[in-house]
Amino acid sequence: MPRIAEARDAAAPSSQEQHARHVRMLTAAAELASEKELARVQMHDVAKRAGVAIGTLYRYFPSKTHLFAAVMVDQLERLASKFARRPAYDSPQDAMRGVLVRATRGLLRQPALSTAMVMSTSTANHDLVPDAGRVDRLFRQMLLDAAGITEPTEVEVTSVRLLIQLWFGVVQSCLNNQISLAQAESDIRRACELLLVDLRTNRPGDADDIAPAS
């Protein structure tokens, strides 16, 4: 695993110029991780492609683990903006399943990058890599928003947390070529049936628009 330099979050950009630099670093990291496996992605290559000094990169991201946890946060925020224009579903369970299936398909379009993000976030200590915790919170909020649940009960929060943990395992199995996309979607459907059985069904709507995997 990449070395974790220190326990702090990525430095937040405070100006338009810093924000642009921050975006370039995340974009450069995502591009390089799409081209080769995480172990071969070097921080100096990320800095060079982003057009920043290596010290600047480390100031924002003390390690590759910090960097790719931040990349996953960025990717999830992009997904959340797309899911905000969600279709109507028959139930909250179907809505959450829809988010998970769409997220799975999106990740599998870029397997090398997704492997880097999942490896970094799923093995990171949240006290050392705060963005890894943000990934879990963002994902939980995406699922609750999709289901139309604004004040989740303790049981619902626990069920969603278990579902996210299971989903990470399913995605990892896909990325490792242990299961197919069709099997992954079947596993996600079954997980939703089992873990979300007590979810409140307070969001009626139209039929699920997810088509079977091709």
MIBA-280450 format. One record per residue: residue number from 1; residue in three letters; x, y, z negated of N, C-alpha, C in turn. Coordinates in steps of 0.05 Angstrom, whole numbers, plus 5000, padded with zeros to 4 digits. Example, Ala and Ser with C-alpha at 12.3 -4.5 7.8 and 13.67 -1.06 7.14 Angstrom:
2
(site 1,Ala,(5264,4886,4844),(5246,4910,4844),(5264,4934,4844))
(site 2,Ser,(5257,4955,4858),(5273,4979,4857),(5258,5001,4843))
//
This chain:
214
(site 1,Met,(5017,4976,5000),(5000,5000,5000),(5017,5025,5000))
(site 2,Pro,(5007,5047,5011),(5023,5072,5011),(5028,5082,4983))
(site 3,Arg,(5050,5095,4979),(5057,5106,4953),(5038,5129,4946))
(site 4,Ile,(5030,5129,4921),(5013,5151,4911),(5030,5170,4895))
(site 5,Ala,(5034,5194,4904),(5054,5212,4893),(5045,5223,4866))
(site 6,Glu,(5021,5233,4864),(5012,5245,4839),(4982,5246,4838))
(site 7,Ala,(4971,5250,4814),(4942,5250,4810),(4931,5278,4813))
(site 8,Arg,(4924,5284,4838),(4910,5310,4843),(4895,5308,4869))
(site 9,Asp,(4875,5324,4872),(4860,5324,4896),(4875,5340,4918))
(site 10,Ala,(4867,5335,4943),(4879,5351,4965),(4873,5380,4960))
(site 11,Ala,(4894,5397,4965),(4890,5426,4962),(4868,5436,4981))
(site 12,Ala,(4851,5453,4970),(4828,5463,4986),(4837,5488,5001))
(site 13,Pro,(4831,5489,5027),(4837,5513,5042),(4820,5537,5033))
(site 14,Ser,(4833,5560,5031),(4819,5584,5021),(4817,5606,5041))
(site 15,Ser,(4827,5602,5065),(4824,5622,5086),(4818,5609,5112))
(site 16,Gln,(4810,5625,5132),(4804,5613,5158),(4828,5600,5170))
(site 17,Glu,(4852,5611,5167),(4876,5600,5177),(4882,5573,5163))
(site 18,Gln,(4879,5573,5137),(4884,5548,5122),(4864,5526,5129))
(site 19,His,(4839,5534,5134),(4819,5515,5141),(4826,5503,5169))
(site 20,Ala,(4834,5519,5187),(4842,5509,5214),(4865,5490,5211))
(site 21,Arg,(4884,5496,5194),(4907,5479,5190),(4899,5452,5177))
(site 22,His,(4880,5454,5159),(4870,5430,5145),(4856,5412,5165))
(site 23,Val,(4840,5423,5183),(4826,5408,5203),(4846,5394,5222))
(site 24,Arg,(4867,5409,5229),(4887,5398,5247),(4901,5373,5234))
(site 25,Met,(4907,5375,5209),(4920,5353,5195),(4902,5328,5194))
(site 26,Leu,(4876,5332,5188),(4858,5309,5187),(4854,5298,5215))
(site 27,Thr,(4853,5315,5235),(4849,5306,5263),(4874,5290,5272))
(site 28,Ala,(4898,5301,5266),(4923,5287,5273),(4924,5260,5260))
(site 29,Ala,(4917,5258,5235),(4918,5233,5221),(4899,5213,5233))
(site 30,Ala,(4875,5222,5239),(4855,5204,5252),(4864,5194,5279))
(site 31,Glu,(4876,5212,5295),(4886,5204,5321),(4908,5183,5319))
(site 32,Leu,(4927,5188,5301),(4950,5169,5298),(4940,5142,5288))
(site 33,Ala,(4922,5142,5269),(4911,5117,5258),(4894,5102,5278))
(site 34,Ser,(4884,5116,5298),(4869,5103,5320),(4888,5089,5340))
(site 35,Glu,(4913,5098,5339),(4933,5088,5359),(4949,5064,5348))
(site 36,Lys,(4953,5064,5321),(4970,5043,5309),(4961,5038,5280))
(site 37,Glu,(4970,5015,5269),(4962,5007,5243),(4973,5027,5222))
(site 38,Leu,(4960,5027,5198),(4966,5046,5177),(4995,5046,5169))
(site 39,Ala,(5007,5022,5167),(5035,5020,5158),(5054,5034,5177))
(site 40,Arg,(5046,5038,5202),(5064,5050,5222),(5058,5080,5225))
(site 41,Val,(5038,5090,5212),(5032,5119,5212),(5051,5132,5192))
(site 42,Gln,(5067,5150,5201),(5086,5164,5184),(5077,5193,5179))
(site 43,Met,(5081,5202,5154),(5072,5229,5147),(5085,5251,5165))
(site 44,His,(5111,5247,5171),(5124,5267,5188),(5112,5268,5216))
(site 45,Asp,(5102,5245,5226),(5089,5245,5252),(5062,5260,5251))
(site 46,Val,(5048,5257,5228),(5023,5271,5225),(5028,5301,5224))
(site 47,Ala,(5049,5309,5209),(5055,5338,5207),(5063,5349,5235))
(site 48,Lys,(5079,5334,5250),(5088,5343,5276),(5064,5346,5295))
(site 49,Arg,(5046,5326,5295),(5024,5328,5313),(5005,5351,5305))
(site 50,Ala,(5003,5356,5279),(4985,5377,5270),(4998,5405,5272))
(site 51,Gly,(5024,5405,5277),(5038,5431,5280),(5042,5445,5254))
(site 52,Val,(5047,5429,5232),(5052,5441,5206),(5078,5430,5195))
(site 53,Ala,(5089,5444,5175),(5113,5434,5161),(5106,5410,5144))
(site 54,Ile,(5125,5392,5140),(5120,5368,5125),(5112,5375,5096))
(site 55,Gly,(5125,5397,5085),(5118,5406,5059),(5089,5415,5056))
(site 56,Thr,(5079,5427,5077),(5051,5435,5078),(5032,5411,5077))
(site 57,Leu,(5039,5390,5092),(5023,5366,5092),(5022,5354,5065))
(site 58,Tyr,(5045,5352,5052),(5046,5339,5025),(5032,5357,5004))
(site 59,Arg,(5032,5383,5008),(5017,5400,4989),(4988,5394,4989))
(site 60,Tyr,(4977,5388,5013),(4949,5381,5015),(4944,5352,5008))
(site 61,Phe,(4962,5335,5016),(4959,5306,5013),(4984,5293,5003))
(site 62,Pro,(4986,5287,4977),(5011,5277,4965),(5019,5250,4976))
(site 63,Ser,(5002,5235,4990),(5009,5209,5000),(4990,5201,5023))
(site 64,Lys,(4997,5180,5037),(4979,5170,5058),(4952,5162,5047))
(site 65,Thr,(4952,5152,5023),(4926,5144,5011),(4908,5168,5007))
(site 66,His,(4920,5190,4997),(4905,5215,4994),(4895,5225,5022))
(site 67,Leu,(4913,5223,5041),(4906,5233,5068),(4883,5218,5080))
(site 68,Phe,(4884,5191,5079),(4863,5176,5093),(4837,5174,5077))
(site 69,Ala,(4839,5178,5051),(4814,5182,5035),(4801,5208,5044))
(site 70,Ala,(4817,5229,5048),(4806,5254,5058),(4794,5251,5086))
(site 71,Val,(4808,5236,5103),(4797,5231,5130),(4770,5218,5128))
(site 72,Met,(4767,5198,5110),(4741,5185,5107),(4720,5204,5097))
(site 73,Val,(4727,5221,5078),(4708,5241,5069),(4698,5258,5093))
(site 74,Asp,(4717,5267,5109),(4710,5283,5133),(4692,5268,5152))
(site 75,Gln,(4698,5242,5156),(4682,5226,5174),(4653,5222,5163))
(site 76,Leu,(4651,5218,5136),(4625,5214,5124),(4609,5240,5125))
(site 77,Glu,(4622,5263,5122),(4607,5288,5124),(4596,5292,5152))
(site 78,Arg,(4612,5284,5172),(4602,5285,5199),(4578,5267,5203))
(site 79,Leu,(4580,5242,5192),(4557,5224,5194),(4533,5234,5180))
(site 80,Ala,(4537,5246,5156),(4514,5257,5141),(4499,5278,5157))
(site 81,Ser,(4514,5294,5172),(4500,5315,5187),(4484,5303,5210))
(site 82,Lys,(4493,5280,5220),(4477,5266,5241),(4453,5252,5229))
(site 83,Phe,(4457,5240,5205),(4435,5225,5192),(4414,5244,5181))
(site 84,Ala,(4421,5270,5178),(4401,5289,5168),(4377,5290,5187))
(site 85,Arg,(4383,5285,5213),(4361,5284,5233),(4352,5255,5236))
(site 86,Arg,(4344,5244,5213),(4338,5215,5212),(4310,5209,5224))
(site 87,Pro,(4306,5186,5235),(4280,5178,5244),(4263,5169,5219))
(site 88,Ala,(4238,5166,5223),(4221,5156,5201),(4222,5126,5199))
(site 89,Tyr,(4220,5115,5175),(4222,5086,5171),(4197,5077,5156))
(site 90,Asp,(4193,5051,5157),(4170,5039,5143),(4174,5040,5112))
(site 91,Ser,(4198,5040,5103),(4203,5039,5074),(4230,5051,5068))
(site 92,Pro,(4235,5058,5042),(4262,5067,5034),(4283,5046,5040))
(site 93,Gln,(4276,5020,5036),(4295,4998,5042),(4304,4999,5071))
(site 94,Asp,(4285,5002,5089),(4291,5003,5117),(4308,5028,5124))
(site 95,Ala,(4303,5050,5110),(4318,5074,5115),(4347,5070,5107))
(site 96,Met,(4352,5058,5084),(4379,5053,5075),(4393,5033,5093))
(site 97,Arg,(4379,5013,5101),(4390,4993,5120),(4398,5007,5146))
(site 98,Gly,(4381,5025,5155),(4387,5040,5180),(4413,5055,5178))
(site 99,Val,(4418,5069,5155),(4442,5084,5151),(4466,5065,5152))
(site 100,Leu,(4464,5043,5138),(4487,5024,5136),(4493,5012,5163))
(site 101,Val,(4473,5005,5178),(4477,4993,5204),(4490,5013,5223))
(site 102,Arg,(4480,5038,5223),(4491,5058,5241),(4520,5065,5233))
(site 103,Ala,(4525,5066,5206),(4552,5071,5197),(4571,5049,5205))
(site 104,Thr,(4562,5024,5203),(4578,5001,5211),(4585,5002,5240))
(site 105,Arg,(4565,5007,5257),(4570,5009,5286),(4590,5031,5292))
(site 106,Gly,(4587,5054,5278),(4605,5076,5283),(4634,5069,5276))
(site 107,Leu,(4638,5056,5253),(4664,5049,5244),(4677,5029,5263))
(site 108,Leu,(4662,5010,5273),(4673,4989,5289),(4681,4999,5317))
(site 109,Arg,(4672,5023,5324),(4681,5034,5350),(4710,5043,5349))
(site 110,Gln,(4720,5047,5325),(4748,5055,5321),(4760,5037,5299))
(site 111,Pro,(4765,5012,5305),(4773,4993,5284),(4799,4999,5270))
(site 112,Ala,(4819,5009,5285),(4845,5015,5272),(4842,5038,5252))
(site 113,Leu,(4829,5059,5260),(4824,5082,5242),(4807,5073,5218))
(site 114,Ser,(4786,5058,5224),(4769,5049,5202),(4783,5031,5182))
(site 115,Thr,(4801,5014,5192),(4817,4998,5174),(4834,5015,5155))
(site 116,Ala,(4846,5036,5166),(4862,5054,5150),(4845,5068,5129))
(site 117,Met,(4822,5077,5137),(4804,5092,5118),(4794,5073,5096))
(site 118,Val,(4784,5049,5104),(4773,5031,5085),(4795,5020,5066))
(site 119,Met,(4818,5014,5077),(4840,5004,5060),(4848,5025,5040))
(site 120,Ser,(4849,5050,5048),(4858,5071,5030),(4837,5077,5008))
(site 121,Thr,(4812,5078,5015),(4792,5086,4996),(4783,5063,4978))
(site 122,Ser,(4783,5038,4988),(4773,5016,4972),(4793,5006,4952))
(site 123,Thr,(4819,5012,4956),(4839,5004,4937),(4850,5026,4919))
(site 124,Ala,(4841,5051,4924),(4852,5074,4909),(4840,5075,4882))
(site 125,Asn,(4856,5083,4862),(4847,5090,4836),(4834,5118,4837))
(site 126,His,(4809,5119,4829),(4794,5145,4832),(4806,5167,4815))
(site 127,Asp,(4819,5160,4793),(4832,5180,4776),(4856,5192,4790))
(site 128,Leu,(4869,5176,4807),(4893,5185,4821),(4887,5197,4848))
(site 129,Val,(4865,5188,4861),(4858,5197,4887),(4829,5206,4886))
(site 130,Pro,(4823,5231,4878),(4796,5240,4874),(4778,5238,4898))
(site 131,Asp,(4790,5240,4922),(4773,5239,4946),(4761,5211,4950))
(site 132,Ala,(4774,5190,4938),(4762,5163,4940),(4736,5163,4925))
(site 133,Gly,(4734,5177,4903),(4709,5179,4888),(4688,5195,4904))
(site 134,Arg,(4698,5215,4918),(4679,5231,4935),(4667,5214,4956))
(site 135,Val,(4682,5194,4967),(4671,5176,4987),(4646,5162,4976))
(site 136,Asp,(4649,5150,4952),(4627,5136,4940),(4603,5154,4935))
(site 137,Arg,(4608,5179,4925),(4586,5197,4920),(4572,5206,4945))
(site 138,Leu,(4588,5212,4966),(4576,5220,4992),(4559,5198,5003))
(site 139,Phe,(4569,5173,5002),(4554,5150,5013),(4528,5146,4997))
(site 140,Arg,(4530,5148,4971),(4506,5144,4954),(4486,5165,4961))
(site 141,Gln,(4495,5191,4964),(4476,5212,4970),(4463,5208,4998))
(site 142,Met,(4479,5199,5017),(4468,5194,5044),(4446,5173,5043))
(site 143,Leu,(4450,5152,5027),(4430,5131,5025),(4405,5141,5011))
(site 144,Leu,(4408,5155,4989),(4385,5166,4975),(4370,5186,4991))
(site 145,Asp,(4384,5203,5006),(4371,5223,5023),(4355,5209,5045))
(site 146,Ala,(4367,5187,5056),(4353,5173,5078),(4327,5160,5067))
(site 147,Ala,(4328,5151,5042),(4304,5139,5030),(4284,5159,5019))
(site 148,Gly,(4292,5185,5019),(4274,5205,5008),(4273,5205,4978))
(site 149,Ile,(4293,5195,4964),(4293,5193,4935),(4310,5217,4924))
(site 150,Thr,(4296,5235,4910),(4310,5258,4900),(4318,5255,4871))
(site 151,Glu,(4304,5239,4856),(4310,5234,4828),(4311,5204,4822))
(site 152,Pro,(4333,5191,4830),(4335,5162,4827),(4336,5153,4798))
(site 153,Thr,(4324,5130,4793),(4325,5118,4767),(4352,5105,4763))
(site 154,Glu,(4358,5097,4738),(4383,5083,4733),(4385,5057,4748))
(site 155,Val,(4362,5043,4750),(4362,5018,4766),(4368,5024,4795))
(site 156,Glu,(4357,5045,4806),(4361,5051,4834),(4390,5059,4839))
(site 157,Val,(4402,5074,4821),(4430,5082,4824),(4448,5057,4823))
(site 158,Thr,(4442,5039,4805),(4458,5014,4803),(4455,4998,4828))
(site 159,Ser,(4431,4995,4838),(4426,4980,4863),(4441,4992,4886))
(site 160,Val,(4441,5018,4889),(4455,5031,4911),(4485,5027,4908))
(site 161,Arg,(4495,5029,4884),(4524,5025,4879),(4532,4997,4887))
(site 162,Leu,(4517,4977,4880),(4523,4950,4887),(4521,4946,4917))
(site 163,Leu,(4501,4959,4930),(4498,4957,4959),(4522,4968,4973))
(site 164,Ile,(4532,4991,4964),(4556,5004,4976),(4580,4986,4973))
(site 165,Gln,(4584,4974,4950),(4607,4956,4946),(4605,4932,4964))
(site 166,Leu,(4581,4921,4967),(4578,4898,4985),(4583,4907,5014))
(site 167,Trp,(4573,4930,5021),(4576,4940,5049),(4606,4943,5056))
(site 168,Phe,(4622,4953,5038),(4650,4955,5043),(4662,4928,5049))
(site 169,Gly,(4654,4908,5034),(4664,4881,5039),(4655,4870,5066))
(site 170,Val,(4630,4876,5074),(4621,4867,5100),(4636,4880,5122))
(site 171,Val,(4641,4906,5120),(4656,4921,5140),(4685,4910,5142))
(site 172,Gln,(4697,4905,5119),(4724,4894,5119),(4725,4867,5133))
(site 173,Ser,(4705,4850,5128),(4704,4824,5142),(4701,4828,5172))
(site 174,Cys,(4686,4848,5181),(4684,4853,5209),(4711,4862,5220))
(site 175,Leu,(4724,4881,5206),(4749,4891,5216),(4771,4870,5217))
(site 176,Asn,(4768,4850,5199),(4787,4827,5199),(4779,4805,5219))
(site 177,Asn,(4758,4810,5234),(4747,4790,5253),(4739,4764,5240))
(site 178,Gln,(4729,4766,5215),(4719,4743,5201),(4689,4738,5208))
(site 179,Ile,(4675,4760,5214),(4647,4758,5222),(4642,4777,5245))
(site 180,Ser,(4621,4771,5260),(4614,4788,5283),(4597,4811,5274))
(site 181,Leu,(4592,4831,5292),(4575,4853,5286),(4546,4843,5280))
(site 182,Ala,(4537,4824,5296),(4510,4813,5291),(4508,4800,5264))
(site 183,Gln,(4529,4785,5255),(4529,4773,5229),(4529,4795,5207))
(site 184,Ala,(4545,4816,5212),(4547,4838,5193),(4519,4851,5189))
(site 185,Glu,(4505,4856,5211),(4479,4868,5209),(4459,4850,5195))
(site 186,Ser,(4461,4824,5200),(4444,4805,5186),(4450,4805,5156))
(site 187,Asp,(4476,4806,5149),(4484,4807,5121),(4474,4833,5107))
(site 188,Ile,(4475,4855,5122),(4466,4880,5111),(4436,4879,5106))
(site 189,Arg,(4421,4868,5125),(4392,4865,5122),(4386,4849,5097))
(site 190,Arg,(4399,4826,5094),(4394,4809,5071),(4402,4822,5045))
(site 191,Ala,(4424,4837,5045),(4433,4851,5021),(4412,4872,5012))
(site 192,Cys,(4401,4886,5032),(4380,4906,5026),(4355,4892,5014))
(site 193,Glu,(4348,4869,5025),(4325,4855,5015),(4329,4846,4986))
(site 194,Leu,(4353,4838,4979),(4358,4828,4952),(4363,4850,4932))
(site 195,Leu,(4379,4870,4940),(4388,4890,4920),(4368,4913,4917))
(site 196,Leu,(4351,4917,4937),(4333,4940,4937),(4304,4932,4932))
(site 197,Val,(4301,4909,4920),(4273,4898,4916),(4257,4916,4898))
(site 198,Asp,(4270,4929,4879),(4256,4947,4860),(4255,4976,4868))
(site 199,Leu,(4265,4982,4892),(4265,5009,4901),(4236,5019,4905))
(site 200,Arg,(4231,5044,4898),(4204,5055,4901),(4198,5058,4931))
(site 201,Thr,(4174,5049,4938),(4166,5051,4966),(4148,5076,4969))
(site 202,Asn,(4161,5099,4968),(4145,5124,4968),(4151,5141,4993))
(site 203,Arg,(4161,5128,5014),(4167,5144,5038),(4157,5129,5063))
(site 204,Pro,(4131,5128,5067),(4120,5115,5091),(4127,5130,5116))
(site 205,Gly,(4128,5116,5138),(4135,5130,5163),(4131,5111,5186))
(site 206,Asp,(4144,5118,5208),(4141,5102,5232),(4160,5078,5231))
(site 207,Ala,(4159,5062,5251),(4174,5037,5251),(4204,5042,5254))
(site 208,Asp,(4220,5024,5244),(4249,5025,5246),(4257,5026,5275))
(site 209,Asp,(4276,5043,5281),(4284,5046,5309),(4310,5032,5316))
(site 210,Ile,(4320,5016,5297),(4345,5002,5302),(4341,4978,5321))
(site 211,Ala,(4355,4978,5343),(4353,4956,5362),(4373,4935,5355))
(site 212,Pro,(4367,4909,5362),(4386,4888,5357),(4413,4894,5370))
(site 213,Ala,(4435,4885,5357),(4462,4889,5368),(4464,4875,5394))
(site 214,Ser,(4478,4888,5413),(4482,4875,5439),(4507,4858,5439))
//
